[in-house]
């Protein structure tokens, strides 16, 4: 922006202040200070850069300084006037930032929860760099602590992504104590880097990435998938730092018919409650056995058992349930039931 693009009214009255106040060395009146603050606010609201405004004030000071005035008086007057102008400018900028942040937060809430008129939502999103005509994916990161947008972890992750990718139509925020990143679906590298950076910043937290979805409703859907994936990881005991909803679609499919899943778990695994010590040790045995690809030695190490003890448990499971973990058909039924038990929280939770 050149000096010529700064309108003269932003310096309205400045020459009179120099000739009158500087000539006597008096301080600026309240009215004069208020007029400078008001003009500073106008300049901020109009988006004029501070560097150019200062340059223009200095140029006006050279042009309009009193020929016979004391140089110290001229500098003191200019200092008061520019300081008041800066005060108005900064106050207006803070108001704009707060208003922008409030609008941004409202937009994020509407996007993540699928609220609002789609036409207006698209226009509001465009203002923040999101084009809802494109597909987007959402990544959500959680750590040991809850985070908000003032947290150093949030600021570090955002600064890193902006520094690496610049203006790539990315929206970062926090929601319910988690870090959230919304990015266009075709920019997979953005969410991958967010996951890497968030994992480090949260000191080994967990990140889930929802599937790419089109439109405003798609952002809400992808966000829900990512949050559900984090909850699923906790219930299932997954230890992977980054999980993709697309890789875990079998779990929501199983959970969709809850009554059928309850019947499968109780019918298949219910007899384990008759064991001494209850169902939990035997259920953990099955989970470790299937998790290690049915390799008894590896499962025993995972459970801190001897292979003999693990084999005894597997035999006990076969006796109680009538299903043999080593038989392919029985194994499929047992493994599906074990997954269902984890999803439902059984046997800790009564079904």
PyMOL commands that set and color helices and strands:
alter all, ss='L'
color gray80, all
select helices_A, chain A and resi 3-5+8-11+14-24+30-46+50-64+71-113+118-127+152-165+188-201+215-236+245-256+258-274+280-291+296-303+307-321+328-344
alter helices_A, ss='H'
color red, helices_A
select strands_A, chain A and resi 135-142+171-175+178-184+206-209+213-214+242-244
alter strands_A, ss='S'
color yellow, strands_A
deselect
rebuild
show_as cartoon
